[in-house]
């Protein structure tokens, strides 16, 4: 965080000093119930309804309290200074807007059902060659992290690159209010987070909040092949609109996408020029992620050839379609970062592309965050898998069992094994793994049973 004088902040947050001195340097700012306090000279936004334990941070004196408590002078007298405000939420957003305004830098916000983390990592990988970048850590993209990431911007920061996670309507609006992005990306919109959004239409609209967040003056990059994105009010957007995809009308267009066991290659056309792109990761979807990343960094000022060259050394985050040798001389495709219908569809494409003549085995778990749509979505996934050229499907979990039942009903050529006991899954997978097999291991990284099981296939080699 850039160091600030407390007297600068008082007017910004619409407060008044009720205790202590305004002549203190602020080195960090946190929202108390969301973020850890890690250093002295921290300005703490404290909701009067939240508990405050002075003893836990006593060793980090001096610190400053900004609170909406009416008796804040007496309540927080241990602080070096106390600023009282009418509304703590408004004070937080006022300070965030002020702090963001201190930096005339591009900020990239990325949303989408799938591909956010990889696209973010690609952008950071390209930009780090020339710029100092503040970015989301791994996929820790919840709204509660946004203020903390904003405070990570300082005088040395050239670009901000942030994932904007969405669990419910309003989350994207919150991210954008904090980050004030100048560039936005929508990677795709599939089926997810229906537990809070309730319907797919609501989920699509929630993703579309990034359009509002760009305030009709930023650059918005969209997946031009995505039918759900196409339903958003894009024609009304007055900023710069850039599309990426395989369709003819895309500004960044991918053709001739090919995969082998370790990389994805494609030809990208931009402004009537063709470029060869090589990615050391697997999947047709990686071409979309790469084009989104290239489009974003070009808007920052990176030459297209430099961006493409940088991607040749990009390392995808673990558990993202990693091909690994396992027990019995077998091969496993580890895609256990997350599980959505869209991500599963892309993983199945990779399985088909690199299987050659090997037996194709698919192991999946339950798909979460679907709310009232859980049963129907699992049946729809079963329909999708039933049309795949695979040999064996193994499922684990009560909801995944619906997938298995639909596949068994629709395709008699696929061996189907639904299990509710993790030991049964282990025994079946062990019996199938061989040098002539290729197993797609697809689940969410929050599925502790399957994540623990996966490690056994590597440890026993």
C-alpha positions as CSV (number, residue, x, y, z in Angstrom):
1,X,0.0,0.0,0.0
2,X,1.1,3.5,-0.7
3,X,1.7,5.4,2.6
4,X,-0.9,8.0,3.4
5,X,-1.3,10.7,6.0
6,X,-4.3,10.0,8.2
7,X,-5.5,13.6,7.8
8,X,-5.9,12.8,4.1
9,X,-8.3,10.0,4.8
10,X,-10.6,11.7,7.3
11,X,-12.4,13.8,4.7
12,X,-12.4,11.0,2.1
13,X,-14.4,8.7,4.4
14,X,-16.7,11.4,5.5
15,X,-15.7,11.0,9.2
16,X,-14.4,13.1,12.1
17,X,-11.6,12.5,14.5
18,X,-13.0,11.7,18.0
19,X,-9.8,10.4,19.6
20,X,-6.1,10.7,19.1
21,X,-4.0,12.5,16.5
22,X,-4.5,12.8,12.8
23,X,-0.8,13.1,12.3
24,X,0.0,9.5,11.7
25,X,1.3,7.7,8.7
26,X,-1.0,4.8,7.5
27,X,0.9,1.9,5.9
28,X,-2.0,-0.6,5.4
29,X,-5.8,-0.6,5.5
30,X,-8.0,-3.6,6.2
31,X,-11.7,-4.5,6.8
32,X,-11.5,-6.0,10.2
33,X,-13.9,-9.0,9.8
34,X,-12.5,-9.9,6.4
35,X,-8.7,-9.4,6.5
36,X,-5.8,-10.2,8.8
37,X,-3.9,-7.3,10.5
38,X,-0.2,-8.0,9.8
39,X,1.6,-4.8,10.6
40,X,1.6,-1.6,12.6
41,X,0.2,1.7,11.3
42,X,-2.8,-0.1,9.9
43,X,-6.1,1.6,9.4
44,X,-8.9,-0.7,10.5
45,X,-12.4,-0.4,9.1
46,X,-14.5,-1.8,11.9
47,X,-18.2,-2.5,11.7
48,X,-19.8,-1.7,15.1
49,X,-21.7,-5.1,14.9
50,X,-18.5,-7.1,14.7
51,X,-16.4,-8.1,17.7
52,X,-13.0,-6.5,18.2
53,X,-10.2,-8.2,20.2
54,X,-7.7,-5.6,21.2
55,X,-5.3,-8.1,22.8
56,X,-4.8,-9.9,19.5
57,X,-3.4,-6.9,17.8
58,X,-1.9,-5.0,20.8
59,X,1.6,-5.8,19.5
60,X,0.9,-4.0,16.2
61,X,0.4,-0.6,17.8
62,X,0.0,2.1,16.7
63,X,-3.2,1.4,14.7
64,X,-6.2,3.5,13.6
65,X,-9.9,2.6,13.9
66,X,-12.6,3.8,11.6
67,X,-15.9,2.8,13.0
68,X,-19.6,3.6,12.8
69,X,-20.1,3.0,16.5
70,X,-21.6,6.1,18.2
71,X,-19.5,5.6,21.3
72,X,-16.4,4.9,19.3
73,X,-14.1,7.1,21.4
74,X,-14.8,5.1,24.6
75,X,-15.2,1.8,22.8
76,X,-11.8,1.9,21.0
77,X,-9.7,4.1,23.2
78,X,-6.7,1.7,22.9
79,X,-6.3,2.9,19.3
80,X,-3.8,5.6,18.4
81,X,-6.6,7.4,16.6
82,X,-10.4,6.8,16.1
83,X,-12.4,8.2,13.2
84,X,-16.2,8.0,13.5
85,X,-18.3,7.7,10.4
86,X,-22.1,7.4,9.8
87,X,-21.9,4.4,7.5
88,X,-19.0,2.0,7.6
89,X,-19.8,0.4,4.2
90,X,-20.0,3.8,2.5
91,X,-16.7,4.8,4.2
92,X,-15.0,1.6,2.8
93,X,-16.1,2.2,-0.7
94,X,-15.3,5.9,-0.5
95,X,-11.8,5.1,0.6
96,X,-11.4,2.3,-2.0
97,X,-12.4,4.8,-4.8
98,X,-10.0,7.4,-3.5
99,X,-7.2,5.0,-3.2
100,X,-7.8,3.5,-6.7
101,X,-7.8,7.0,-8.1
102,X,-4.3,7.6,-6.9
103,X,-3.0,5.2,-9.6
104,X,-3.5,5.9,-13.3
105,X,-2.8,2.3,-14.3
106,X,-4.7,-0.4,-16.3
107,X,-6.6,-2.9,-14.2
108,X,-7.9,-6.1,-15.8
109,X,-10.9,-7.8,-14.3
110,X,-11.6,-11.4,-15.4
111,X,-14.9,-13.3,-15.0
112,X,-16.4,-16.4,-16.4
113,X,-17.6,-19.8,-15.4
114,X,-14.4,-21.6,-16.5
115,X,-10.9,-20.4,-17.4
116,X,-10.6,-17.4,-15.1
117,X,-7.5,-18.6,-13.3
118,X,-5.7,-19.8,-16.4
119,X,-6.5,-16.6,-18.3
120,X,-5.3,-14.5,-15.4
121,X,-2.1,-16.5,-15.1
122,X,-1.4,-16.2,-18.8
123,X,-1.9,-12.4,-18.6
124,X,0.4,-12.2,-15.6
125,X,3.0,-14.4,-17.3
126,X,3.1,-12.2,-20.3
127,X,3.1,-8.9,-18.5
128,X,5.8,-9.8,-15.9
129,X,8.3,-9.6,-18.7
130,X,7.9,-5.8,-18.8
131,X,5.8,-4.7,-15.9
132,X,5.3,-4.8,-12.2
133,X,2.0,-6.7,-11.7
134,X,-0.3,-6.9,-8.7
135,X,-2.7,-9.9,-9.2
136,X,-5.0,-12.4,-7.6
137,X,-3.2,-15.2,-5.8
138,X,-3.9,-18.6,-7.4
139,X,-7.8,-18.6,-7.6
140,X,-8.5,-16.8,-4.3
141,X,-11.0,-14.6,-6.0
142,X,-13.9,-14.1,-3.5
143,X,-15.2,-10.6,-3.1
144,X,-13.8,-10.5,0.4
145,X,-10.3,-10.5,-1.1
146,X,-10.8,-7.5,-3.4
147,X,-10.1,-4.8,-1.0
148,X,-7.0,-6.6,0.2
149,X,-5.7,-6.9,-3.4
150,X,-6.4,-3.3,-4.0
151,X,-4.2,-2.3,-1.0
152,X,-1.4,-4.3,-2.6
153,X,-1.2,-1.7,-5.4
154,X,1.5,0.9,-4.7
155,X,3.8,3.3,-6.5
156,X,5.8,0.5,-8.1
157,X,2.7,-1.2,-9.6
158,X,2.2,-0.9,-13.4
159,X,-0.8,-3.2,-13.9
160,X,-3.5,-4.9,-11.8
161,X,-4.8,-8.3,-12.9
162,X,-7.7,-9.7,-10.9
163,X,-10.1,-12.6,-11.1
164,X,-13.6,-11.6,-10.0
165,X,-15.3,-14.6,-8.4
166,X,-19.0,-14.8,-8.4
167,X,-21.2,-16.8,-5.9
168,X,-24.3,-14.6,-6.0
169,X,-25.8,-11.6,-7.8
170,X,-24.0,-8.4,-6.8
171,X,-20.6,-10.0,-6.4
172,X,-19.2,-8.7,-9.7
173,X,-20.6,-5.2,-8.9
174,X,-18.7,-5.3,-5.6
175,X,-15.4,-6.3,-7.3
176,X,-15.8,-3.6,-9.9
177,X,-16.6,-0.9,-7.2
178,X,-13.3,-1.9,-5.5
179,X,-11.0,-2.4,-8.5
180,X,-12.5,0.2,-11.0
181,X,-11.3,-1.9,-13.9
182,X,-10.3,-0.5,-17.3
183,X,-10.3,-3.8,-19.1
184,X,-12.8,-6.6,-18.6
185,X,-12.9,-10.2,-19.8
186,X,-15.8,-12.7,-19.9
187,X,-14.2,-16.1,-20.7
188,X,-17.6,-18.0,-21.0
189,X,-20.9,-18.4,-19.1
190,X,-22.0,-22.0,-18.4
191,X,-24.0,-23.6,-15.6
192,X,-22.7,-22.9,-12.1
193,X,-23.6,-21.1,-8.9
194,X,-27.3,-21.7,-9.3
195,X,-27.6,-22.3,-5.6
196,X,-27.5,-18.5,-5.0
197,X,-28.4,-17.2,-8.5
198,X,-31.4,-19.6,-8.6
199,X,-31.7,-19.5,-12.4
200,X,-29.4,-19.5,-15.4
201,X,-30.8,-16.2,-16.5
202,X,-29.9,-14.6,-13.2
203,X,-26.5,-16.1,-13.3
204,X,-25.9,-14.7,-16.8
205,X,-27.1,-11.2,-15.6
206,X,-24.8,-11.5,-12.6
207,X,-21.8,-12.2,-14.9
208,X,-22.9,-9.2,-17.0
209,X,-22.4,-6.9,-14.0
210,X,-18.8,-6.5,-15.3
211,X,-20.2,-4.5,-18.2
212,X,-21.7,-1.9,-15.8
213,X,-18.4,-2.0,-13.9
214,X,-16.4,-0.8,-16.9
215,X,-18.6,2.3,-17.0
216,X,-19.0,2.3,-20.8
217,X,-15.4,3.5,-21.3
218,X,-13.2,0.4,-20.8
219,X,-12.2,-2.4,-23.1
220,X,-14.4,-5.5,-22.8
221,X,-13.2,-8.8,-24.3
222,X,-15.8,-11.5,-24.8
223,X,-16.0,-15.1,-26.0
224,X,-17.7,-14.5,-29.3
225,X,-18.8,-18.1,-29.6
226,X,-20.7,-18.2,-26.3
227,X,-24.4,-18.2,-26.6
228,X,-25.1,-17.1,-23.1
229,X,-22.7,-14.1,-23.4
230,X,-24.6,-13.2,-26.6
231,X,-27.7,-12.6,-24.6
232,X,-26.1,-9.7,-22.6
233,X,-26.8,-6.1,-23.7
234,X,-23.5,-5.8,-25.6
235,X,-25.0,-3.5,-28.3
236,X,-25.5,-0.8,-25.7
237,X,-21.9,-0.9,-24.6
238,X,-20.1,2.3,-25.5
239,X,-16.6,1.2,-24.7
240,X,-14.3,-0.9,-26.9
241,X,-15.7,-4.4,-27.5
242,X,-13.3,-7.1,-28.6
243,X,-14.4,-10.7,-29.4
244,X,-12.3,-13.9,-29.4
245,X,-13.3,-17.3,-30.7
246,X,-13.4,-19.7,-33.7
247,X,-16.3,-18.0,-35.5
248,X,-15.6,-15.9,-38.6
249,X,-16.7,-12.6,-37.1
250,X,-14.3,-12.8,-34.1
251,X,-11.7,-10.1,-33.8
252,X,-9.2,-12.7,-32.5
253,X,-9.9,-15.9,-34.4
254,X,-8.5,-19.4,-33.8
255,X,-8.4,-22.0,-36.5
256,X,-6.6,-25.3,-37.0
257,X,-6.5,-26.1,-33.3
258,X,-4.4,-29.3,-32.7
259,X,-3.2,-31.2,-29.7
260,X,-0.6,-33.8,-28.8
261,X,0.3,-35.2,-25.4
262,X,2.0,-32.0,-24.2
263,X,0.8,-28.9,-26.1
264,X,-1.9,-27.2,-28.1
265,X,-1.2,-25.4,-31.3
266,X,-3.5,-23.1,-33.4
267,X,-3.4,-20.3,-35.9
268,X,-4.7,-16.9,-34.7
269,X,-5.9,-14.3,-37.1
270,X,-6.0,-10.7,-36.0
271,X,-6.5,-7.7,-38.3
272,X,-6.0,-9.9,-41.4
273,X,-2.6,-11.2,-40.2
274,X,-2.0,-14.8,-39.1
275,X,0.1,-15.9,-36.2
276,X,1.2,-19.4,-35.0
277,X,0.5,-19.9,-31.3
278,X,2.0,-22.8,-29.3
279,X,0.8,-23.4,-25.8
280,X,2.5,-25.9,-23.4
281,X,-0.9,-27.0,-22.1
282,X,-3.8,-29.0,-23.3
283,X,-7.3,-28.2,-24.6
284,X,-9.2,-26.3,-27.2
285,X,-10.4,-24.1,-24.4
286,X,-6.8,-23.0,-23.9
287,X,-6.9,-21.3,-27.3
288,X,-9.8,-19.2,-26.0
289,X,-7.9,-18.4,-22.8
290,X,-4.8,-17.4,-24.7
291,X,-6.7,-15.2,-27.1
292,X,-8.4,-13.4,-24.2
293,X,-5.0,-12.9,-22.6
294,X,-3.4,-11.7,-25.8
295,X,-6.2,-9.2,-26.4
296,X,-6.0,-7.9,-22.9
297,X,-2.2,-7.4,-22.9
298,X,-2.3,-5.7,-26.3
299,X,-4.7,-3.2,-24.8
300,X,-2.0,-2.6,-22.1
301,X,0.6,-2.0,-24.7
302,X,2.3,-5.3,-25.3
303,X,3.2,-6.3,-28.9
304,X,1.2,-9.2,-30.2
305,X,4.4,-11.1,-31.2
306,X,5.8,-10.6,-27.7
307,X,2.7,-11.9,-26.1
308,X,2.6,-15.0,-28.3
309,X,6.3,-15.7,-27.6
310,X,5.8,-15.4,-23.9
311,X,3.0,-18.0,-23.9
312,X,5.4,-20.6,-25.2
313,X,6.9,-20.8,-21.6
314,X,3.6,-20.6,-19.7
315,X,3.1,-23.2,-17.0
316,X,-0.5,-24.0,-16.3
317,X,-1.5,-24.3,-12.6
318,X,-1.5,-27.8,-11.2
319,X,-4.6,-30.0,-11.5
320,X,-5.5,-28.4,-14.9
321,X,-5.5,-31.2,-17.4
322,X,-2.0,-32.4,-16.4
323,X,-1.0,-35.7,-18.1
324,X,0.8,-37.9,-15.5
325,X,2.2,-41.4,-15.3
326,X,0.6,-43.5,-12.6
327,X,0.5,-47.0,-11.2
328,X,0.6,-50.1,-13.5
329,X,2.3,-48.0,-16.2
330,X,-1.0,-46.1,-16.7
331,X,-1.6,-42.5,-17.6
332,X,-3.9,-40.2,-15.8
333,X,-5.2,-36.8,-16.9
334,X,-5.4,-34.9,-13.7
335,X,-8.2,-32.2,-14.0
336,X,-9.2,-31.9,-10.4
337,X,-9.2,-28.2,-9.9
338,X,-12.9,-27.7,-10.4
339,X,-15.9,-29.5,-11.9
340,X,-18.5,-27.7,-14.0
341,X,-20.4,-29.1,-17.0
342,X,-18.4,-26.9,-19.3
343,X,-15.0,-27.8,-17.8
344,X,-16.0,-31.5,-18.1
345,X,-16.9,-31.1,-21.7
346,X,-13.5,-29.6,-22.5
347,X,-11.7,-32.3,-20.5
348,X,-13.5,-34.9,-22.6
349,X,-12.2,-33.3,-25.8
350,X,-8.7,-33.6,-24.5
351,X,-9.2,-37.2,-23.6
352,X,-10.4,-38.0,-27.1
353,X,-7.6,-36.0,-28.7
354,X,-4.7,-37.8,-27.0
355,X,-6.1,-41.3,-26.3
356,X,-4.9,-42.9,-29.6
357,X,-5.9,-46.6,-29.2
358,X,-5.9,-46.7,-25.4
359,X,-8.9,-47.6,-23.3
360,X,-10.6,-44.4,-22.3
361,X,-11.7,-44.2,-18.6
362,X,-13.6,-41.3,-17.0
363,X,-13.9,-40.9,-13.3
364,X,-16.1,-38.0,-12.0
365,X,-17.6,-36.9,-8.7
366,X,-20.6,-34.7,-7.8
367,X,-21.0,-31.3,-9.4
368,X,-21.7,-28.7,-6.7
369,X,-23.3,-25.2,-6.4
370,X,-26.3,-26.1,-8.5
371,X,-29.1,-25.6,-6.0
372,X,-32.5,-26.7,-7.3
373,X,-30.9,-27.6,-10.6
374,X,-28.7,-30.3,-9.2
375,X,-30.8,-33.3,-10.4
376,X,-31.5,-32.0,-13.9
377,X,-28.0,-30.8,-14.5
378,X,-26.5,-34.2,-13.6
379,X,-28.9,-35.9,-15.9
380,X,-27.9,-33.5,-18.7
381,X,-24.3,-34.3,-18.0
382,X,-25.2,-37.9,-18.4
383,X,-26.7,-37.2,-21.8
384,X,-23.5,-35.5,-22.8
385,X,-21.3,-38.3,-21.7
386,X,-23.5,-40.9,-23.3
387,X,-22.6,-39.4,-26.7
388,X,-18.8,-39.6,-26.0
389,X,-16.5,-42.3,-27.4
390,X,-15.3,-43.6,-24.1
391,X,-15.0,-47.2,-22.7
392,X,-15.6,-46.8,-19.0
393,X,-17.4,-44.3,-16.7
394,X,-16.9,-44.5,-12.9
395,X,-18.9,-42.1,-10.7
396,X,-18.6,-41.3,-7.0
397,X,-21.4,-39.6,-5.1
398,X,-25.2,-39.6,-4.9
399,X,-25.6,-36.9,-7.6
400,X,-23.0,-38.4,-9.9
401,X,-25.0,-41.6,-9.7
402,X,-27.6,-39.8,-11.8
403,X,-25.0,-39.3,-14.4
404,X,-24.1,-43.0,-14.4
405,X,-27.8,-44.0,-14.6
406,X,-28.4,-41.8,-17.6
407,X,-25.3,-43.0,-19.4
408,X,-26.2,-46.7,-18.8
409,X,-29.7,-46.0,-20.1
410,X,-28.5,-44.2,-23.3
411,X,-25.3,-46.0,-24.3
412,X,-24.9,-49.8,-23.8
413,X,-21.4,-49.7,-25.2
414,X,-20.0,-47.8,-22.2
415,X,-19.2,-49.8,-19.0
416,X,-20.8,-47.9,-16.1
417,X,-19.9,-48.2,-12.5
418,X,-21.6,-45.9,-10.0
419,X,-20.3,-46.0,-6.4
420,X,-21.1,-44.4,-3.1
421,X,-18.1,-46.0,-1.2
422,X,-14.7,-44.5,-2.0
423,X,-13.0,-47.9,-1.4
424,X,-15.1,-49.4,-4.2
425,X,-14.0,-46.6,-6.5
426,X,-10.4,-47.4,-5.6
427,X,-10.7,-51.1,-6.3
428,X,-12.4,-50.5,-9.7
429,X,-9.9,-47.9,-10.9
430,X,-6.9,-50.1,-9.8
431,X,-8.3,-53.0,-11.7
432,X,-8.6,-50.9,-14.9
433,X,-5.3,-49.0,-14.9
434,X,-2.7,-50.4,-17.3
435,X,-0.2,-49.3,-19.9
436,X,-3.0,-49.4,-22.4
437,X,-5.4,-47.2,-20.5
438,X,-5.9,-43.4,-20.2
439,X,-8.0,-42.2,-17.3
440,X,-9.6,-38.7,-17.0
441,X,-9.8,-37.9,-13.3
442,X,-12.3,-35.1,-13.0
443,X,-13.6,-33.6,-9.7
444,X,-13.6,-30.5,-7.6
445,X,-10.6,-29.9,-5.4
446,X,-13.1,-29.6,-2.5
447,X,-14.0,-33.3,-3.0
448,X,-11.8,-34.6,-0.2
449,X,-12.5,-38.3,-0.8
450,X,-11.6,-38.2,-4.5
451,X,-8.7,-35.9,-4.0
452,X,-7.2,-38.3,-1.4
453,X,-7.9,-41.2,-3.6
454,X,-6.0,-39.6,-6.5
455,X,-2.8,-39.4,-4.6
456,X,-2.8,-43.2,-4.1
457,X,-2.5,-43.7,-7.8
458,X,0.8,-41.8,-7.8
459,X,2.2,-42.9,-4.5
460,X,2.1,-46.6,-5.3
461,X,4.0,-46.5,-8.5
